[in-house]
Amino acid sequence: MSDGTLSAWRKQPGEAVREGEVLAEIETDKVVFEVPAPADGVMEEQLVAAGATVVSAQAIGRLAPTGAAVKSAPPAKVATAATAATVMPSAKKLLQEHGLDASQVRATGKGGRILKEDVQRTLTQRPSASAPAPEPAARKSPSAPATVTMDREARPQRRVPMTRLRLRIAERLVEAQRTAALLTTFNEVNMQPVMEMRQQHRERFEKEYGVRLGFMSFFVKASVEALKRYPEVNASVDGHDVVYHGFYDIGIAISSPRGLVVPILRDADRLTMAEIEVRIKDYGQKAQDGKLAIDDITGGTFSISNGGVFGSLLSTPILNPPQSAILGMHKIQERPMAEKGQVVVRPMMYLALTYDHRLVDGREAVGFLVAIKEALEDPARLLLGV
C-alpha cells in the first residue's frame, strides 16, 4: 500500500492532545488505521484536508509543544472543519450529489461519523421531489384513445464511487479468475451429529469460555485435518514453483460495513475450539468497528466462507490468491435422505470447494472435501485425530 485517504480528523487546531491519542484516521484499500499523537502537545495545523489522498511518510499535520501559543481558526471555520471531519468521503459525495446537508442525516458511525449507509437511508426515507404533481385529466370522449406518457425524471439513479476496499476486492477477484484455473467440486454433509454435540455441550462451553459454540470451529478443525492429508490444497503457486506451507493459517471471510474482509486464524492447528471461537468473535467485532490491523488480514494458506448466514443454499466461492482453494459453507436445510433403505429427514448442508486446477487435481480436491464431510459426520474424530 503506497497511499490512502485521510477519512477524518479527530483533533482540531488548538486542541490539547496526549501521547497516543488518535489524531486522524486513514482509509487504505484494506483497513482504516488510526494515526496516534507521537507526544503530548497541542494540535497546531492540519496540512491535509479530510477526504484527500496521502502517501507513505507524508506529513499531514503539525503538533506544537504543550503550552505553545497556537493560532486557532475562527469559530465558524473550526465548526465547519469539525463537521466535515465527521463525514466519510463516500458519504460526502452522496450529500453533494443530492443537495443534502449533513445536519439532515442521522450518524451511526463510530464517534458520530456519517457513513454512506446513513445518507442512503435518509434518501430512501425522503419523499421524492422529482415527480411533478398530477394535473387534472382533461375530459375525453369515450372513443378517444388513451395516451401514456413516461416521466424520465421519475426513474432516479445515482452514481457512487467505489470505496478503496471495494476497488481492491474487485481487483483481487478479477486477478483470481484471470490467473488461476478455477474449478469447483461439491458435496453435502449431514450436520445432525455436529448439531447434537453443540446442543449437548453448548451451555457448559459458553459458561466455561464465555463464547458461543458455533459451527465455524468444527469446520476449521475439519479443514486443518483435511489439509494435513492433502498438502497441495494448503500450498500456493509462485511463478514456476509450488510453495508447500508447513503451517495452517485459515482465513475466515467476514462481512463488514466496508465490504468483505478475511482475517487470519494463524496456526489454527494449535488452537482449541474455544480459542477459535474467541478469535472469530474478536475479528467480527473489529471488522464492524473498522479496527482490523494490517497483520490481521495479511497472509493465509486456506480460506472458509460461510454464505449460509445470508441464506445461500449453494454457491461457487472465488479463491483468494495466492491460495489454492477456498471452502464454501451454506445454509442448513432439512431434506429427505435415503439411509439403509429408509427415507429419513436430515439437516443437510451443501459444501463447495473452489480450487486452482494448476496445482490441485480433481482427485485431491474431491478427497479433501470427503475428508471434511467424514470428520463433520463423526465429530469425535476431530478430538481423537483419526
C-alpha positions as CSV (number, residue, x, y, z in Angstrom):
1,M,0.0,0.0,0.0
2,S,1.5,3.3,-1.1
3,D,-1.3,5.7,-0.4
4,G,-4.6,6.1,1.4
5,T,-7.5,8.6,2.1
6,L,-7.4,10.8,5.1
7,S,-11.0,10.0,6.0
8,A,-11.4,12.0,9.2
9,W,-9.6,14.4,11.6
10,R,-10.2,13.5,15.3
11,K,-8.4,16.6,16.7
12,Q,-8.8,20.2,15.5
13,P,-6.3,23.1,15.7
14,G,-5.9,24.5,19.2
15,E,-7.0,21.2,20.9
16,A,-4.6,19.7,23.5
17,V,-3.6,16.1,22.9
18,R,-2.0,13.4,24.9
19,E,0.6,10.9,23.6
20,G,-1.1,8.0,21.9
21,E,-4.4,9.9,21.4
22,V,-5.9,9.4,17.9
23,L,-5.3,12.5,15.7
24,A,-6.7,11.2,12.4
25,E,-8.0,8.2,10.5
26,I,-6.6,7.0,7.2
27,E,-8.5,4.6,5.0
28,T,-6.5,2.2,2.8
29,D,-7.6,-0.4,0.4
30,K,-7.5,-3.0,3.3
31,V,-8.2,-1.3,6.6
32,V,-8.9,2.0,8.3
33,F,-6.0,2.7,10.7
34,E,-5.6,5.4,13.3
35,V,-2.7,8.0,13.5
36,P,-1.7,8.4,17.1
37,A,0.0,11.5,18.6
38,P,3.7,10.9,19.0
39,A,3.9,13.1,22.1
40,D,1.9,15.4,24.4
41,G,1.1,18.8,22.8
42,V,-1.3,21.0,21.0
43,M,-2.7,20.4,17.6
44,E,-1.2,23.3,15.6
45,E,-2.1,22.8,12.0
46,Q,-3.8,20.4,9.6
47,L,-1.7,20.2,6.4
48,V,-4.2,17.9,4.6
49,A,-8.0,18.2,4.5
50,A,-10.3,15.3,5.2
51,G,-11.0,13.4,2.0
52,A,-7.6,14.0,0.5
53,T,-5.2,11.3,-0.7
54,V,-2.0,10.9,1.3
55,V,1.1,8.9,0.5
56,S,3.5,7.0,2.7
57,A,5.7,9.2,5.0
58,Q,3.8,12.4,4.1
59,A,3.3,15.0,6.8
60,I,-0.4,15.6,7.4
61,G,-0.2,18.0,10.4
62,R,1.9,19.8,13.0
63,L,1.9,19.3,16.7
64,A,3.2,22.1,19.0
65,P,4.6,21.5,22.4
66,T,2.2,21.8,25.4
67,G,1.8,25.5,26.4
68,A,2.8,26.8,23.0
69,A,0.7,29.6,21.6
70,V,-1.4,28.3,18.7
71,K,-3.3,30.5,16.4
72,S,-6.8,28.9,16.2
73,A,-9.1,29.3,13.3
74,P,-12.3,31.5,13.7
75,P,-15.0,29.5,15.5
76,A,-17.2,29.3,12.4
77,K,-14.4,27.7,10.3
78,V,-13.5,25.3,13.1
79,A,-17.1,24.2,13.3
80,T,-17.2,23.6,9.6
81,A,-14.0,21.6,9.7
82,A,-15.3,19.5,12.6
83,T,-18.5,18.8,10.7
84,A,-16.6,17.8,7.6
85,A,-14.3,15.6,9.6
86,T,-17.3,13.5,10.7
87,V,-18.5,12.8,7.2
88,M,-16.8,9.9,5.5
89,P,-15.7,10.6,1.9
90,S,-18.2,8.4,0.2
91,A,-21.0,9.9,2.3
92,K,-19.8,13.4,1.5
93,K,-20.1,12.6,-2.2
94,L,-23.6,11.5,-1.8
95,L,-24.6,14.5,0.2
96,Q,-23.3,16.8,-2.6
97,E,-25.0,14.8,-5.4
98,H,-28.4,15.0,-3.7
99,G,-28.1,18.5,-2.2
100,L,-28.4,17.3,1.4
101,D,-26.9,18.9,4.5
102,A,-25.0,16.8,7.0
103,S,-27.4,18.0,9.7
104,Q,-30.3,16.2,7.9
105,V,-28.6,12.8,8.3
106,R,-28.5,10.7,11.5
107,A,-25.0,9.4,12.0
108,T,-24.5,5.9,13.1
109,G,-20.7,5.6,12.6
110,K,-18.2,5.5,15.5
111,G,-17.5,8.8,17.0
112,G,-20.6,10.4,15.3
113,R,-19.3,9.8,11.8
114,I,-21.7,9.9,8.9
115,L,-21.4,6.8,6.8
116,K,-22.5,6.2,3.2
117,E,-25.3,3.9,4.5
118,D,-26.6,6.8,6.7
119,V,-27.0,9.0,3.7
120,Q,-28.6,6.2,1.6
121,R,-31.1,5.6,4.4
122,T,-32.0,9.3,4.5
123,L,-32.5,9.4,0.8
124,T,-34.9,6.4,0.9
125,Q,-36.9,7.9,3.6
126,R,-37.1,11.4,2.0
127,P,-40.2,11.9,-0.2
128,S,-39.3,12.2,-3.9
129,A,-39.4,15.7,-5.2
130,S,-38.7,14.8,-8.8
131,A,-42.2,13.6,-9.7
132,P,-44.5,16.5,-10.5
133,A,-47.9,16.7,-9.1
134,P,-50.6,15.1,-11.4
135,E,-52.7,17.6,-13.3
136,P,-56.4,17.2,-13.6
137,A,-57.3,15.0,-16.5
138,A,-59.0,16.6,-19.5
139,R,-62.4,15.4,-20.5
140,K,-62.2,13.0,-23.3
141,S,-64.9,11.3,-25.4
142,P,-65.3,7.6,-24.8
143,S,-63.9,6.9,-28.2
144,A,-60.7,8.9,-27.7
145,P,-57.6,6.6,-27.5
146,A,-55.7,6.6,-24.2
147,T,-52.3,8.4,-24.2
148,V,-49.5,7.0,-22.0
149,T,-46.6,9.3,-21.2
150,M,-43.4,8.4,-19.3
151,D,-41.7,10.9,-17.0
152,R,-38.0,10.2,-17.2
153,E,-37.3,12.1,-14.1
154,A,-39.4,9.6,-12.2
155,R,-36.7,7.0,-12.7
156,P,-33.9,8.3,-10.5
157,Q,-30.4,6.9,-10.4
158,R,-27.3,7.8,-8.5
159,R,-23.6,7.3,-9.0
160,V,-21.4,6.4,-6.0
161,P,-17.7,6.0,-6.2
162,M,-16.3,2.6,-5.1
163,T,-14.5,2.6,-1.7
164,R,-10.9,1.8,-1.7
165,L,-11.6,-1.6,-0.1
166,R,-14.3,-2.4,-2.8
167,L,-11.8,-1.5,-5.5
168,R,-9.2,-3.8,-4.0
169,I,-11.8,-6.6,-3.7
170,A,-12.7,-6.2,-7.4
171,E,-9.0,-6.3,-8.4
172,R,-8.4,-9.5,-6.4
173,L,-11.4,-11.3,-7.7
174,V,-10.6,-10.4,-11.3
175,E,-7.0,-11.4,-10.8
176,A,-8.0,-14.8,-9.4
177,Q,-10.2,-15.5,-12.4
178,R,-7.6,-14.3,-14.9
179,T,-4.5,-16.1,-13.4
180,A,-5.9,-19.3,-11.9
181,A,-7.6,-22.3,-13.4
182,L,-10.7,-22.3,-11.2
183,L,-12.8,-25.3,-10.7
184,T,-15.5,-26.1,-8.1
185,T,-16.4,-29.5,-6.7
186,F,-19.4,-30.1,-4.4
187,N,-20.6,-32.5,-1.7
188,E,-23.1,-32.5,1.1
189,V,-22.8,-33.2,4.8
190,N,-25.3,-34.4,7.4
191,M,-25.0,-31.8,10.2
192,Q,-27.1,-33.7,12.7
193,P,-24.0,-35.1,14.7
194,V,-22.5,-31.7,15.0
195,M,-25.8,-30.1,16.0
196,E,-26.4,-32.8,18.6
197,M,-22.9,-32.3,20.0
198,R,-23.4,-28.5,20.1
199,Q,-26.8,-29.0,21.9
200,Q,-25.3,-31.3,24.4
201,H,-22.3,-29.1,25.4
202,R,-23.3,-25.6,24.4
203,E,-24.4,-24.3,27.8
204,R,-21.3,-25.7,29.6
205,F,-19.0,-24.5,26.8
206,E,-20.4,-20.9,26.9
207,K,-20.2,-20.8,30.7
208,E,-16.6,-22.1,30.7
209,Y,-15.2,-19.9,27.9
210,G,-17.6,-17.0,27.7
211,V,-18.2,-17.5,24.0
212,R,-20.9,-19.3,22.0
213,L,-20.0,-22.7,20.4
214,G,-20.7,-22.1,16.8
215,F,-20.3,-24.2,13.6
216,M,-17.2,-22.5,12.4
217,S,-14.8,-24.0,14.9
218,F,-15.9,-27.5,13.7
219,F,-15.2,-26.5,10.1
220,V,-11.8,-25.0,11.0
221,K,-10.8,-28.2,12.8
222,A,-12.1,-30.4,10.0
223,S,-10.3,-28.3,7.4
224,V,-7.0,-28.5,9.2
225,E,-7.2,-32.3,9.4
226,A,-8.1,-32.4,5.7
227,L,-5.2,-30.0,4.8
228,K,-2.8,-32.3,6.6
229,R,-3.9,-35.2,4.4
230,Y,-3.9,-33.2,1.2
231,P,-0.9,-30.7,1.4
232,E,-1.5,-29.5,-2.2
233,V,-4.6,-27.7,-1.0
234,N,-2.6,-25.8,1.6
235,A,0.1,-24.9,-1.0
236,S,0.4,-22.0,-3.4
237,V,1.9,-21.3,-6.8
238,D,4.8,-18.8,-7.0
239,G,5.9,-18.4,-10.6
240,H,7.1,-21.9,-11.7
241,D,7.4,-23.1,-8.2
242,V,5.0,-24.7,-5.7
243,V,5.3,-23.5,-2.1
244,Y,4.2,-26.1,0.4
245,H,3.3,-24.4,3.7
246,G,4.2,-26.2,6.9
247,F,1.6,-24.3,8.9
248,Y,-2.1,-23.7,8.7
249,D,-3.3,-20.1,8.6
250,I,-7.0,-20.2,8.0
251,G,-8.8,-17.1,6.6
252,I,-12.4,-16.6,7.7
253,A,-14.4,-14.4,5.4
254,I,-16.4,-11.8,7.4
255,S,-18.8,-9.2,6.1
256,S,-18.2,-5.7,7.4
257,P,-19.8,-2.2,6.7
258,R,-16.8,-1.5,4.3
259,G,-17.0,-4.8,2.5
260,L,-15.7,-8.4,2.7
261,V,-12.6,-8.9,4.8
262,V,-10.7,-12.1,5.6
263,P,-8.9,-12.1,8.9
264,I,-6.5,-14.9,9.6
265,L,-6.5,-17.6,12.3
266,R,-2.8,-18.2,12.5
267,D,-1.5,-21.7,13.4
268,A,-5.1,-22.9,13.5
269,D,-3.8,-26.4,14.1
270,R,-2.6,-25.3,17.6
271,L,-5.9,-23.7,18.6
272,T,-8.6,-25.2,20.7
273,M,-12.2,-24.9,19.6
274,A,-12.7,-22.3,22.3
275,E,-9.7,-20.3,21.1
276,I,-11.0,-20.4,17.5
277,E,-14.5,-19.2,18.6
278,V,-13.0,-16.4,20.7
279,R,-10.7,-15.2,17.9
280,I,-13.5,-15.3,15.3
281,K,-15.8,-13.3,17.7
282,D,-13.0,-10.7,18.2
283,Y,-12.3,-10.4,14.5
284,G,-16.0,-9.9,13.8
285,Q,-16.2,-7.1,16.3
286,K,-13.1,-5.5,14.9
287,A,-14.5,-5.7,11.4
288,Q,-17.7,-4.0,12.4
289,D,-15.7,-1.2,14.2
290,G,-13.2,-0.8,11.4
291,K,-10.4,-1.8,13.8
292,L,-8.8,-4.6,11.9
293,A,-5.0,-4.2,11.6
294,I,-2.9,-5.0,8.6
295,D,-1.4,-8.0,10.2
296,D,-4.9,-9.4,11.0
297,I,-5.8,-9.7,7.3
298,T,-2.4,-10.5,5.7
299,G,-1.4,-13.9,4.5
300,G,-3.4,-17.1,4.9
301,T,-2.9,-20.5,3.3
302,F,-6.6,-21.5,3.0
303,S,-10.0,-19.7,3.4
304,I,-13.5,-20.6,4.6
305,S,-16.6,-18.6,3.5
306,N,-20.0,-19.1,5.1
307,G,-22.7,-17.9,2.7
308,G,-25.2,-19.8,4.8
309,V,-25.6,-17.0,7.3
310,F,-27.2,-15.0,4.5
311,G,-29.4,-17.9,3.4
312,S,-27.3,-19.1,0.5
313,L,-28.1,-22.7,-0.4
314,L,-25.3,-23.3,-2.9
315,S,-22.6,-21.1,-4.4
316,T,-19.1,-21.3,-6.1
317,P,-16.7,-19.2,-4.0
318,I,-13.7,-17.5,-5.6
319,L,-10.4,-18.2,-4.0
320,N,-8.1,-15.6,-2.5
321,P,-4.8,-15.5,-4.4
322,P,-2.2,-16.9,-4.0
323,Q,-4.1,-19.5,-2.0
324,S,-5.0,-22.6,-4.0
325,A,-8.5,-23.3,-2.5
326,I,-11.5,-22.0,-0.6
327,L,-14.3,-23.8,1.2
328,G,-17.8,-22.6,0.9
329,M,-20.3,-23.3,3.7
330,H,-24.1,-22.9,3.1
331,K,-27.5,-22.9,4.7
332,I,-28.5,-26.0,6.7
333,Q,-31.7,-27.3,5.1
334,E,-33.8,-30.3,6.2
335,R,-34.1,-32.7,3.3
336,P,-35.3,-36.3,2.8
337,M,-32.3,-38.7,2.6
338,A,-32.1,-42.4,2.0
339,E,-30.3,-44.3,4.8
340,K,-30.2,-48.1,4.9
341,G,-33.2,-48.3,2.6
342,Q,-35.3,-45.9,4.6
343,V,-36.2,-42.3,3.8
344,V,-35.3,-40.0,6.8
345,V,-35.2,-36.2,7.2
346,R,-31.8,-34.9,8.0
347,P,-30.3,-31.3,8.4
348,M,-28.1,-31.2,5.3
349,M,-25.5,-28.6,4.1
350,Y,-24.0,-28.3,0.7
351,L,-20.2,-27.9,0.7
352,A,-18.3,-26.3,-2.2
353,L,-14.6,-26.3,-2.7
354,T,-13.2,-24.0,-5.4
355,Y,-9.6,-24.8,-6.2
356,D,-6.8,-23.9,-8.6
357,H,-6.5,-26.8,-11.0
358,R,-3.0,-25.8,-11.9
359,L,-1.9,-27.2,-8.6
360,V,-4.7,-29.3,-7.2
361,D,-6.1,-32.2,-9.3
362,G,-9.7,-33.4,-9.1
363,R,-8.7,-36.5,-7.1
364,E,-7.2,-34.4,-4.3
365,A,-10.0,-31.8,-4.4
366,V,-12.7,-34.5,-4.1
367,G,-10.8,-36.4,-1.4
368,F,-10.3,-33.2,0.6
369,L,-14.0,-32.5,0.6
370,V,-14.8,-36.1,1.5
371,A,-12.4,-35.8,4.4
372,I,-14.2,-32.8,5.7
373,K,-17.6,-34.5,5.3
374,E,-16.4,-37.6,7.2
375,A,-14.9,-35.5,10.0
376,L,-18.1,-33.5,10.5
377,E,-20.4,-36.5,10.3
378,D,-18.3,-38.1,13.1
379,P,-17.1,-35.1,15.1
380,A,-15.4,-37.3,17.7
381,R,-12.7,-37.9,15.1
382,L,-11.7,-34.3,15.4
383,L,-11.0,-34.8,19.1
384,L,-9.2,-38.2,18.5
385,G,-7.3,-37.0,15.5
386,V,-8.3,-40.1,13.3
